[in-house]
Amino acid sequence: MSISKTIDVIIMGREFTVACADEERAGLLEAVNYLNKKMQDIRDTGKVVGIDRIAIMAALNLSHELLHTKTGDVDIGDYKRRINTMQNQIDEAMASQTKLL
């Protein structure tokens, strides 16, 4: 089991402290950057005023995106996991090939 540590992140100029395991840090930072970009895009349209409203609109947009990445019972995340597994298998096979040469 991983031990959670805290990390400070900045979203829309505000600092937040978030608990995160070391192996999830890169994913968290990617999510923070993605959310920050979505919120800035909403703010920059000028149609939504106030950080709370911007955050809610971003949450709605992200929820919509998530729901539309699923087709029937197929989850895009499942495909990503399978691709990663295949990539690892290829890397292992390539490593054993270099040992043979």
C-alpha positions in Angstrom: 0.0 0.0 0.0 1.3 3.4 -0.9 1.6 6.2 1.6 -0.1 9.4 0.6 1.9 12.6 0.7 0.6 16.1 0.2 1.3 18.2 -2.9 0.5 21.8 -3.5 -1.1 22.6 -6.8 -2.4 25.8 -8.3 -5.7 26.0 -10.2 -6.8 29.4 -11.5 -4.3 31.2 -9.4 -5.4 29.5 -6.2 -3.2 27.1 -4.2 -4.7 23.8 -3.0 -3.0 21.1 -1.0 -3.9 17.6 -2.2 -3.1 14.1 -0.7 -1.5 11.9 -3.4 0.6 8.7 -3.5 4.0 9.1 -5.2 3.0 6.8 -8.1 -0.1 9.0 -8.8 1.7 12.3 -8.7 2.2 12.5 -12.5 -1.4 11.7 -13.1 -2.6 14.3 -10.6 -0.4 17.0 -12.1 -1.7 16.1 -15.6 -5.3 16.4 -14.2 -4.5 19.7 -12.6 -3.1 21.1 -15.9 -6.1 19.8 -17.8 -8.6 21.3 -15.3 -6.8 24.6 -15.2 -6.8 24.8 -19.0 -10.6 24.0 -19.1 -11.3 26.6 -16.5 -9.2 29.3 -18.2 -10.9 28.6 -21.5 -14.3 29.0 -19.8 -13.2 32.2 -18.1 -11.7 33.6 -21.4 -15.1 33.3 -23.2 -16.3 36.0 -20.8 -19.7 34.4 -20.6 -19.2 32.9 -17.1 -18.3 35.1 -14.2 -17.0 34.0 -10.8 -14.7 31.2 -9.9 -17.4 29.0 -8.5 -19.5 29.2 -11.6 -16.4 28.6 -13.8 -15.6 25.5 -11.7 -19.1 24.1 -12.0 -19.1 24.7 -15.8 -15.7 22.9 -16.0 -17.0 20.0 -14.0 -20.1 19.7 -16.2 -17.9 19.8 -19.4 -15.5 17.2 -18.0 -18.4 15.0 -16.9 -19.9 15.3 -20.4 -16.5 14.4 -22.0 -16.1 11.4 -19.7 -19.6 10.1 -20.4 -19.0 10.4 -24.1 -15.7 8.5 -24.1 -17.7 5.4 -23.2 -19.3 3.6 -26.0 -21.8 1.0 -24.9 -20.0 -1.1 -22.3 -16.6 -0.2 -23.7 -14.5 2.2 -21.6 -11.7 4.1 -23.3 -9.7 3.6 -20.0 -9.8 -0.1 -20.6 -8.3 0.3 -24.0 -5.5 2.5 -22.6 -4.7 -0.1 -19.9 -4.6 -2.8 -22.6 -2.3 -0.7 -24.8 0.0 -0.1 -21.8 0.1 -3.8 -21.1 1.0 -4.6 -24.7 3.6 -1.9 -24.7 5.2 -3.4 -21.6 5.2 -6.9 -23.3 6.9 -5.4 -26.4 9.5 -3.7 -24.2 10.2 -7.0 -22.4 10.5 -8.8 -25.7 12.8 -6.2 -27.1 15.0 -6.3 -24.0 15.4 -10.1 -24.3 16.2 -9.7 -28.0 19.1 -7.4 -27.2 20.4 -9.9 -24.8 20.5 -12.5 -27.6 22.5 -10.3 -29.9 
